[in-house]
Amino acid sequence: MTHDPSSRQPDRADDRTDARTDARTNERATDGAERPRFRPVPWTPLETPQDVELWIDDHNRSMQELVRPQETGVGVRFRLAVGGDVYMQTAGDAVILDVEPDAGWIAPLIMAATGAEQPDGHYWILPDDKLVQLLLGLSTLVESSLIVTGHNFGRHGRRAY
């Protein structure tokens, strides 16, 4: 699989132009006139660890360009094709997942891909060396990704990007 960064990220110039909505919500303004700050990006399945590394590098560059330093709750929302959302943030030496209740069905895959045990709640704290395996495991199930800000990643979440 060849890596085409443009297939995974929207045109960055358009995103800067569209950065008019509230950074904490990523939602349309109540009058409906403004476009969302970040838009979902259709997902292209990642087939190899090298594909995952390229996606991570490309995504990190996008976030550095588009996310303001004072913003918190920064991460990625993965919309699953079958249903549900998984939010991910990397912080220090950990990967933090917020698995929404409607995506709870994905827990066995997360456990198989990372060797982690299922937590009592919906927040998963994984070692950062499990990121590549996690993304390879989730890859074929993802419909789209979206940069998010203002998401509550629990007490383990990174406070500033």
N, C-alpha and C positions, 0 to 999 in steps of 0.2 A: 504494500500500500504506500503510495506516495503522499507526502504531506502537503496540503494546500491550505495555508493559514486563512486565506480569504473564505474558504468554505466553512470555517468554524466561527469566525468573528465578523460582526457587521463592520461596515466602513467606519473607521475611527473618526474621520472628519465629520460624518453624519452624526455620530454619537456626541461629539463635542457640541455640535450645533443644536442637538436635541436635548442638551443637559439643562432643560428649563423646569423640570418638575422637581418636587421635593425629593432629595436624596434618600430620605428615610423610608419612603413608601414605594418608589418605583411604579406608582400608579398614575393613571390619568388625572388631570386636574378635574375638579368637580364640574366645571363648565364644559369639559370635553374638548376644548380648543387646543390644548397642548398635547404633544406626543410624549410617551413614556421616556424617561431618561435612558434606561437600558431596555433592550428588546430581546426576546427569546431568540436563540440561534439554533436552527435545526442541527441535530446531532449527526455526525458521521462516525460510525463505529470505529473504535481503535482496535487494531488487530494484534499489535506487537508491543513489547515494552518500549521500543523506540518511538512508536506512534504516540504512546502515552507521554513520554518525555518531551516530544515536540509539542503536544497539546499543552502540557504544563508550562513550558517556556513561553509559548504564544499567549496563553491565558494570563500569565504573570505580567508580561509586557502590557497587555491590554489594561489590566487592573492598575498598573503603575501610571499609565497615561490618563485613565478615566476616573479614578477614585481619589478624592481629596484626602490629604493627610489627616485631617481631624475626624473623618468619618469612622464610625464603629460598626460592628456587626457585618463586616464585609466578608463575602463568600460567594459561593456558586449554588444556584438552585438547579437541580437536575429534575426535570419533569419526566416521569417514567411513562412509557408508551401504554402500559396496561392500566396505569392509574397511580396517582400519588406523587408526592414530592419528597426529595431528599436534599437537604441543605448541607453544604460542606464548607468548612473553614480550616485552613492550616494555621497552626499557632505554635511557634517554637519547635518543639520536637514531637508534636502531636497533630493528628487529623481529627477534627471534631465533626461528627455527623449529627444532624437533627433529622431523624426519620419521622415524618408526619404519620399520624395514625393510619391514614389511607394507603400508606406505603409500607406498613408493617410487614406485609407479605415478603418483603425483600430481606428480612433478617437472616434466614438460612443461607442466602447467597453471601451476605457480608461475612458471616461466620466462616463459611467455606473458603472465601477468597482471602481472608486475613488471619484466620485462626483465632479470632477474638470470641469471647463469650458474650452472649446477649445481655445487655444491661437491664436493670429493672425498669428504667424509664425509656424515653425516646432519644436521649443523648448518648452517643457512642463516642468514646475517647480511644483512638487507635494510635499506635506508634507511627511516627512519620515514615518509617521504612515500609509501611504497608500501603502507601498511597498508590503505587503503580499497580499492585495486585488488585486493590479495590477498584480502580478505574477500569482495569481490564475485565473484572468480573461484572461490573455494572454496564459496561459499554453497549452491549447489544440490547439492553433494556431501556436505554435513554431515548427520549423523543427530542428533547431540546435542553439547552443550558441557558442560564441567565445570571449575569452578575447581580448580586444583591448588596444592599447596604441597609443598616438599621435592623438587621435580623438578630433576634435573641438566641445566641448560641449557648445560653446557660452560663454558669459561673466559670466554666473553663474557657469561654470564648475570649478571643483577643480583643482588647479594648480599643486599639487604634491600628489602622493599616500601616 
